[in-house]
Amino acid sequence: MEKVREFIIDYIQREYDIPDDVDILNLNYVEEGYIDSLGLIQFIAVIEDEFGITFTDEDLESEDIKVVGKMAELIASKMEGAAE
């Protein structure tokens, strides 16, 4: 899961201007205005390509997909499920 978390953090910090003092694992990047709805769709596509997963409609409606730490957990869970 560390690789997933690092990928998400690196991507968000590279693409968006997030201050260093922000608790990034608990950051809701949509509510805080760092990523808009179009940016979120692009981010989701990047993640799906990078990790070979697919988000369900239920995943996309969840608040978890908008918080770095929760998204990392969701991705790791999907990767584990795909490996079984």
C-alpha positions in Angstrom: 0.0 0.0 0.0 3.0 2.3 0.5 3.6 2.4 -3.3 0.0 3.4 -3.9 0.1 6.1 -1.2 3.4 7.5 -2.6 2.0 7.5 -6.1 -1.1 9.4 -5.1 0.8 11.9 -3.0 3.5 12.5 -5.7 0.8 12.9 -8.4 -1.3 15.4 -6.4 1.8 17.4 -5.3 3.1 17.5 -8.9 -0.2 18.5 -10.5 -1.6 20.8 -7.9 -0.2 23.5 -5.6 -0.6 21.9 -2.2 1.3 23.5 0.7 3.9 21.4 2.5 2.1 21.9 5.9 -1.1 20.2 4.7 -1.9 16.8 6.3 -2.0 15.3 2.9 -3.2 11.8 4.0 -6.4 13.3 5.4 -6.8 16.0 2.7 -10.1 16.0 0.9 -8.7 17.5 -2.3 -12.1 18.1 -3.9 -13.7 20.0 -0.9 -10.5 22.0 -0.4 -10.6 23.1 -4.0 -7.4 21.6 -5.3 -9.1 19.3 -7.8 -12.4 20.1 -9.6 -14.7 17.5 -11.1 -12.8 17.3 -14.4 -9.5 17.0 -12.6 -11.0 14.2 -10.5 -12.0 12.3 -13.6 -8.5 12.7 -15.1 -7.0 11.6 -11.8 -9.2 8.5 -11.7 -8.2 7.6 -15.2 -4.5 7.9 -14.3 -5.0 5.7 -11.3 -6.9 3.0 -13.2 -4.2 2.9 -15.8 -1.3 2.9 -13.3 -2.7 0.1 -11.1 -4.8 -1.9 -13.6 -8.0 -1.4 -11.6 -11.5 -0.2 -12.3 -13.6 1.9 -10.0 -17.3 1.1 -9.7 -20.0 3.7 -9.7 -20.3 3.1 -6.0 -16.6 3.8 -5.6 -17.0 7.1 -7.5 -19.9 8.2 -5.4 -18.0 7.5 -2.1 -16.3 10.3 -0.2 -13.4 8.0 0.3 -12.3 8.6 -3.3 -11.7 12.3 -2.5 -9.4 11.7 0.5 -5.8 10.7 -0.2 -5.4 8.1 2.6 -8.8 6.5 2.0 -8.3 6.4 -1.8 -5.0 4.6 -1.2 -6.8 2.0 1.0 -9.5 1.6 -1.7 -6.9 1.1 -4.5 -4.9 -1.4 -2.4 -8.1 -3.3 -1.6 -9.0 -3.5 -5.3 -5.4 -4.7 -6.2 -5.6 -7.4 -3.6 -9.0 -8.5 -4.9 -7.6 -8.6 -8.4 -4.7 -10.7 -7.3 -6.9 -13.5 -5.8 
